């Protein structure tokens, strides 16, 4: 089995001001020195330029929370993949559950965003996950298979050689609830096996993050699981010491 480096990605969502993110980022930059995890921070798009400057001497990677599937044109308010690349973004989150639920992003749109990110030399973090009612109806695997299969069909399985997957059970985001490490591992294993149906080597190397309310208290147990390769961190990424504790959690 390939030894996959732990990846910890901060999704700041629509939080922060210049007054708050500057000291937060400085604490994180200092605190991650010597950690073995790869660390990515995804701020609101208006702060990408600021972080691009502040992270110049750091090993921390810069990411974005969203991107348009379109290259350019009369699309007021949208941000293209080329624009994100211009500011040094290495990663872009696509298909986050909030984008799917609040902004009606469907599987095909998410797949097109995935491809736009890769076309511009960046790495997509593809989010997949089920709603509470879907879990209670035992449809978790069916939902995730559908979300993955559309991307595989449009982008090809080889595209996952340069991609990250984040499993985010929607019922565990911002609720304080979290799947047990065993529950999360079960879904992560399913995701890897789904990819392996097309290519075993790609399935082995792709990193699969857990994105359901990871915090300083549960990160180590989650990251010990064989198929959990890090986390997509929401609220806990806004508190420097909590985020650093997660970054230091290893297998």
N, C-alpha and C positions, 0 to 999 in steps of 0.2 A: 504494500500500500504506500502511496506517495505521502511524504511528510508535508502537510499543508500548513503554512504559516498562519497563525491566528491574525485575523483582521478585525479591528474595532472601528466602526464608522459612526461618527456623531451626526445625528440629524437634529439640528437646532430648531427646525420647523420655523414658524413665524414668531420668533422670540429674539430678544436682545436689542440693545442700542449700542452706539459706539462707546458710550460710557461704561456699559457692562461687559461687552465682548472683549475689549482690549485687556483688562486684567484677567478675565477668564482664560483667554488664549495664552497670555504670558505664563500663567500658572501651569497650564497644560504643557506648553513647550518645555518648560523647565522640568516638569514632573515625569515626562515620558522618556527622558534621556536614560539610556541603558535598558529599556524594556525591549523585549524580543518581538512584541506584536507590531504589525503594521497598523498605523493610525491614520484615519481620514476624518476630516471635519467638513461638513456640508452646511454652510450658513445660508441665510436668506440671500437671494441673488444680488440684492443691493449692496451686500457686504463682501461679495466675492473679491472685488478689487482690493479692499482693505486687507483681507486675509492673504491675498496673493503677495502683498508687500510684507506683511508681518511673518509669513512662513518661509521667506526666502532662505534663511539660514537654518531652517529646521528640517528634520526628516519627516515631519507630518505632511501628509498629502492633502491637497485641496479638492473638494468635491462640490457638486451642486445637487439641489433637491428635486429638480425637474428640468425638462427641456422640451422644446417643440419638436414634433416629428418632421416639420417642414424646414427647408433650407433657408428661405428668405421670402420677403414679400410684404403685402399689406395685411399684417396680422398683429394689430395693436396689442401691446402688452406681452407678447411672446418673446422668448429668448432662444436663439438657435444654438445648435451644438458647436458651430464654428465660433460663435461669440464666447462660449464657455472655454473652448480651447485657447482662444486668444489670451485669456487671463490665467492660463496654466492649470485648469482643472484636469485632474487625472481620472476622476470617477464621477458618475452621474446616477442618481437614484431614478429608476423608472418604475411606474406601476405601483407606487405606494398606495396602500389601501385607502388613504384619505383622498388621493387623486381619483381613484376608481369610484369611491362612494360620493364624494362631494362635487366632482367635476365630470362625472360620467365617462371616464376613460375606460374604453373596452379593451379586450384582449388584443385586437388587431392594432389599435392605436398604440398600445404599450409595446407591441412587437416592433412597430415602425420607429418608435422612440429609441428602443434598444439598438436598432440598426443604424439610426442617425448618430448615436453616440460612438459606435464602433467605426463608422465611416470616417469620423474625425479623430481617430486615434486615441479615444478615451475608453474607459472600462465601465460598462453599465452594471449597476447593482439592481438586478431584477427582483422585485418584490412579488411574492405569491402568498396566498393565505385564505382561510375560510372565515365566514361569519359565524356567530354563535349558533344561529339556527341551522346552518349547514353542518356544523360539528354535531349538534344534537340529533340531526337526521342521518348521521353516519355518512355524510357526503364529503368529508375532508379530502380524501384521496381523489375523488372524482373532480372536485373543484380545482385542486392543484394540478392534476394531470391536464385538465383543459387549458389552464393558464400557461403551463409549460409547452404543451403541444403546439399551440399557435405560434409561439416564438420559434420553436424548432422547425416548423413547417415553413415559415417565412424567412428565417435567418440561416437555418441549417444547424446541425448539431456541432459542427466545427466552430461555430461562433462562440460556443461556451468555453473554448480554450482561453478566451480573453473576456471572461464575464464572471460576475459574482451573483449568487442567488441569496435572497434574504427571505426566510420563512417567517411571516408575521401573522400569527393567529389574531384576527381582527378583534376578537373578544378579549384579548389580553393587552391591547394597546391603550395606554392612558387610563386603565381601569384599576391598576394595582394588582390585577390578577395575572398569573403567569402559568403556563403549562409546567408540569413537573419536568425535570431533566429527561425522564424516561419517555414522557409523552412527546416532548420536542424531538428527542432522538428518533423516535419511531417515524415521525413525519420526514425528518432529514434523511433517514435511510430510504424512505419511499422515493424522495426526490432523486437521490443518487441512483437508485435502481431504475427509475423512469428514464434518466439520461443513458444509463448503461444499456438499455434496450437498443439504442442507436450506436453507441460507441463506449466501450469499457474504459478506454484510456482517458477520454474527456471526462467521463463521470468520476474518475478517480482523482483528477487534479482540480476540478472546480471547487471553489470554497463556498460553503453554504452557511450563512449567518443566521442566528436566531434573533428575531426582532419583536419579541413580546414582553415588554416591561422588564428588560434585563436591568439589574441594579447591582450595587456593591455587595449585597448580601447573597445573591444567587449566581453571580457570574462564574465563579470558580467551579461550582457543581455542573453548570451547563457546559462549560468549555471542556470539561473532562470527558464528555461524551464523544464517541469515535467519529461521528459525522457532523458535529457542531464545531465550526471553524472560526467562531467569533460572534460578534453581535452588531446589530444595527440599533444604536442607542438613542432614545428620545430624551425624556425628561432628565434622566441621570447624567446626560452629557452637558447639562447646564450648570452642574455643580462640580467644580474642578476636582475635589478630592474623591468624590464618588466615581467620576469618569476615570480618573487615574487608577483607582482600585480595580476597575474593570479592565483597563489596559494591561495591568500587571497580572491578571488571572491567566494561568497557563494550563495546558493539559496535565 
